[in-house]
Amino acid sequence: MIADGFGGAPGGEQASAIAVESIEDFLANTLKWFFRLKGAEKENVLAESQNALRRADASVFEQSAEHPELDGMGTTLTLAYSLGATLFVAHAGDSRCYLFRAPRLEQLTHDHTLAAALAERQSMTADETSRQHLSHIITNAVGGRSPGVRAEIHKRDLRPGDVVLLATDGLTRHLSDPQIAATLAADPDPQAACERLVALAIDAGGRDNVTVVVARYEPSATTAARVS
């Protein structure tokens, strides 16, 4: 799980911490139930994943109401977990979840930004500077100015050797998909892949929060590397 807060330094940090804590509570209360699921019952996980983000959204707004100086705080949130060979992803914001199945890197989530929304409608006519500015405007997040997060949900089957990557926009603004895929292919160890991806983003001029989580399935090891 990754969460990249916004709304000023104190607000962003608070929002991401609240969201993560809320999701962790959700997982702690439901994990045993998850492992007992069979067949079609796994579809209930999709609904529960949406509920998890909604609870996190409500928690952030409760804190905003109690602390007016934090009004408008919010965070991206991307959560990925597996039950057996099934991957579930819940997402809001412009952090990303990728599935790397060599040699193909697939972006599972969509960027919830104004730039992405305009591009989908094929109405993006602004110059590059304007597009970069619009890419910073988040249209769907946990918290923010308007309650009611819209959780984007995905379910995918996993195969041995698959790699799941979670990353904040501090990585994806500076590294292309081919660069990310090449790094994951070159570094089978998740720790090495995390550190290499973060280093490449910084070398490319990244100054924003760069958070990367890599999980490899066969059997998997999971690790995270972060630089703020």
N, C-alpha and C positions, 0 to 999 in steps of 0.2 A: 504494500500500500504506500502511495506517495500523496502528499498534500502540499501545495504551493500557495501560501497565503498572500492576500493583497489587502489594500486599504490602509496603507501606512505601515511602518515597521512594527509598532506594537500591536496594531489591529491584525495584521496578517499573521504574525506569530501566534497570537491568541486564537484566531479562527482555525488555523491548521491544527493546533494542539487540541482544541475542543472537538473538532471533527474526528481526529484520529482516536481520541479517547472514547468518543461515542461509538465508533465502529468497533473498537476493541471490546467494549462492553457487549455489543451485539454479538460478536463472534463467540465470546466467552459463554454467553447464555444459550447459544444455539448450536455450537459445534458438535456436541454429543448427538443432537437430533440429526444433524447433517449426515453423520457417519452411519446412521441407521437407515438412510433413504435407499430405496430400491426402484429401479425402472422409472415409470412415469412420475413417481413422487419427486424425482429430482427437479421436475419443472417448478415445484414450489420454491426452490432456491432462487429462481429468477425474481419472483415476487418479493421474497424476503430481502434480496439484495437491493431492490428499489426502496423497500421500507427502511433499510439501514441508512441509505443516503438521506431519506426524508427525516429520519430521527436526528441525524447529524445536523441537517439544515435547521431544524427546530431548536436544537441546542445552541447553535450559534446565534440565532435571533433572540433567544432568551437572555443570553449574556449581553447582547447589544442593548436590549431594553434596560438591563440593570446598570450598564455602563455607557452612558450617552457618548462619551469621548471615543468609544469604539464603533460608533454607528457607521454602517457601511462595510464593516470588515467581512471578508469572505475568503474562500479558499477553493482551489481546484481539488479534486479527489479522484484518484484512480485506484481501484481495488481489484486484485486478481487472486483467485484461489482455485484449487483443484480438488475434486472428489473422484478418486480413482483416476481414470483416464479422461475425465471431463474437466475442462477449464471454464470457469465463470468469471466474467469481468463486469464491474459496475463503475460508471465513469461520469464525471461532470467537470467541464473546464477545458483547458488546453494542454494539460499534461497528456501523455500518450501511453497506450499499451500496444506493443508489437508482438507478433509471433514470428520467430525465425525458424524456418524449416529449410535447411540448407538445400540450395543456395538462395532461397526466396525469403525476403523480409516483407511481412504483411502488417500494415497498420490496422489494428482492429478497431480502435476508437476514432471518433471524429473530433476535430478541434471546435470547441464551442466559442467561437469568436465572431466579431462582426465581419472581419475579412473573409473568413471561411463561408459565412452565410451568404455574402454578396457573390462570392465566387461560384457557389452552388447555383445561384440564380443567374449566373453568367452576366452579371451587371457590374462587374469590377472593371472600371475604366480609369481609375485613378493611377497616378504615377507610382513608382516604387516606394518613394518616401511615404506617401499617403497609405499605401498598402501595409507598410510596416507599422504605421501608427494604428491603423484599424485592427491589426493582429493583436494588439495589446488590450483591446476592448472585449472583455469576457461577457458572453451573452447567457451563460448558464453555469451556476456554481453553487457550492454549499455556502449559504449566507449571502452577503452582498446587499443590494438595495431592496430587492423584492423577494419575499419568501416563496417557496414552491419550486425547489430544485427538480429538474427533469432528468431522472437517472437513465443514462444510456446503458443498456444491458446486452451482453454477448455470451454465447455458449459455443464452445468449440471442442472437438475431440483432439486429444493429444496423442502423439506418437513418440516412441523412444528416440531421443536425440533432439527433440524440440526444445527451443529456448524461448522463454517469455521475458520480455524486457519492459520495464516501466521507467519512464523518464519525464522529468519536467522540461519546460520549454527552454531552459538554459542549455540543454543539450541539443534539442531539435532545431533551434534557431541557427546553430552553428555547424551542425554536421548533417550531411545529406543521407538519405536512406542507403545509397550504395556504400558510403563510408561506414555507416553503422553495421551493415551486413558484413562487410569485409572484416571489421574488427571482431564481430561475434564468431565468424568463421575461423579467424586466426587464433583466437584465444578461447579454447574449450573450457578453461577454468573460469567460473563466474567471477571470482575475486579479481583475476587479471583483466577480464573483460571490462568490469566496472571501472577499475583504475585507469585503464587505457582510454575508455570513452570519455571520462571526466577530463583527463589530461589533454586529449585532442580538442575538446570543447574550449578549454581555457586557452590553449595555444592558438585557437582560431579567433580569439578575442572575446570569449565569453566572460561576462562580469556578473551576470545574474546567477541566482541559485541554480546549481547543477546537481541534480539528484538522480541517481541511476540505481535500479534494482534489477538483477539478473537471476533467473532461475532456470536450471537445466534439468530436464527429466530423463534420468537413466542410470542409476538412481540419481536424484537431483541434489545439488547443493545450492543454497541460496545465500546471497550476500548483497550488501549495499555499499556504495561509495558516495560520499557527498562532499561538496565544497560550497560554501556560501560566500 
